[in-house]
Amino acid sequence: MKHFVKLFLAIVLVLLLAACGSDDAGGSSDGELADKLYLFNWGEYMPQEVLDSFEEEFGVEVVYSTYSSNQEMLTKLNSGTVNYDIVVPTDYIVKRMINDDLLLELNMDNIPNFENIQSVFHERDFDPDNKFSVPYLYGSTGIAYNTTKIEGTPSYADLWNEAYAGHVTVQDDPRESLSMVLQTLGLPMNDPSEEDLQKAKEELAKLHPNLLAYDSSPSAQLISGEAWISHTYSGEAGIAMLENPDITYVLPEEGGELWMDNLVIPKTSENQYTAEVFINYLLEPEVSKQLSDAFPYSNPNQGALDLMSEEERTNAASYPPEDQLANAQWFEDLPPETIQTMNRLYKEVKVE
């Protein structure tokens, strides 16, 4: 009789949980796909054919919008204007979002393709228990340059070379550009003082006579030959290298920066199950390789790597040599007041 009572109570509990789940908005219960999925991602970071094939296979419309910085993403997310289902923050921002209780814990039963992620990217420092994030793509920020215009292997200091005036681009992002200058000056990029940042601002202003543009997506200028040397993402360099054989990429002697972008589900999402199905879809080896084919950043998906050619796996932009990687630095989160100072100084230097 006791066993029967326990079994009966267990069945009642399951039915109650199922009933609660069926009331979730937007098709968020297990096994029920929503009509729409709201995806907020970096610009030039998701092939349209991947979105189209997901929509065709699962019957879910992907409402896709983009941002140009982590801060822009956080600002729009916190505004509540749109209840985004997936956003793609950089590693140190994931840690901040976890600490600020902004993310849903993932149901990994719905993401079995996580097994395709290389083990080295499991249990990362910013999400040690793999509860809130899944690696998307990773890469670096360094120098893309035209070997017919630039002599030798350039460093960050060469961005100030007068011989390259009018042919230099720098990341259009406060943290990225000022961190580059801090490294150039031999100052700490992850623990800068206000005095350090002021020095970086002054040095960045000195670069203006050389600048073609502040631009975080300079691949077109590199391909055309308008840009000779660019402080840019490895993926932008990789795109340019595919079209212009004179372009190559290096992590400079000052270090360069490393980062990993990740798929997360904000707590404001109304479609968690659908978001997890989409994340799992992106981790299919063939789909993941499509990401790298379109935007040649470094791919943490072993299944996708197995589908790549030797040339793709040894691309200097996507997979830099170990000695360069050892000298580069990972971004760490900074105090809000430091971020505010960087944003202010960057705005000031751009209008000078």
Stockholm file with secondary structure:
# STOCKHOLM 1.0

chainA/1-352         MKHFVKLFLAIVLVLLLAACGSDDAGGSSDGELADKLYLFNWGEYMPQEVLDSFEEEFGVEVVYSTYSSNQEMLTKLNSGTVNYDIVVPTDYIVKRMINDDLLLELNMDNIPNFENIQSVFHERDFDPDNKFSVPYLYGSTGIAYNTTKIEGTPSYADLWNEAYAGHVTVQDDPRESLSMVLQTLGLPMNDPSEEDLQKAKEELAKLHPNLLAYDSSPSAQLISGEAWISHTYSGEAGIAMLENPDITYVLPEEGGELWMDNLVIPKTSENQYTAEVFINYLLEPEVSKQLSDAFPYSNPNQGALDLMSEEERTNAASYPPEDQLANAQWFEDLPPETIQTMNRLYKEVKVE
#=GR chainA/1-352 SS CHHHHHHHHHHHHHHHHHHHHHTCGGGCSTTCCCSEEEEEEESSCSCHHHHHHHHHHHCCEEEEEEESSHHHHHHHHHHTSSCCSEECCBHHHHHHHHHTTCBCCCCGGGCGGGGGBCGGGSSBTTBTTSSSCEEEEEEEEEEEEETTTSCSSCCGGGGGCGGGTTCEEECSSHHHHHHHHHHHTTCCSSSCCHHHHHHHHHHHHHTGGGEEEECSCCHHHHHHTSCSEEEEEHHHHHHHHHHCTTEEEECCTTCCEEEEEEEBCBTTCSCHHHHHHHHHHHTSHHHHHHHHHHSCCBCCBHHHHHTSCHHHHTCTTTSCCHHHHHHCEECCCCCHHHHHHHHHHHHHHHHC
#=GC SS_cons         CHHHHHHHHHHHHHHHHHHHHHTCGGGCSTTCCCSEEEEEEESSCSCHHHHHHHHHHHCCEEEEEEESSHHHHHHHHHHTSSCCSEECCBHHHHHHHHHTTCBCCCCGGGCGGGGGBCGGGSSBTTBTTSSSCEEEEEEEEEEEEETTTSCSSCCGGGGGCGGGTTCEEECSSHHHHHHHHHHHTTCCSSSCCHHHHHHHHHHHHHTGGGEEEECSCCHHHHHHTSCSEEEEEHHHHHHHHHHCTTEEEECCTTCCEEEEEEEBCBTTCSCHHHHHHHHHHHTSHHHHHHHHHHSCCBCCBHHHHHTSCHHHHTCTTTSCCHHHHHHCEECCCCCHHHHHHHHHHHHHHHHC
//
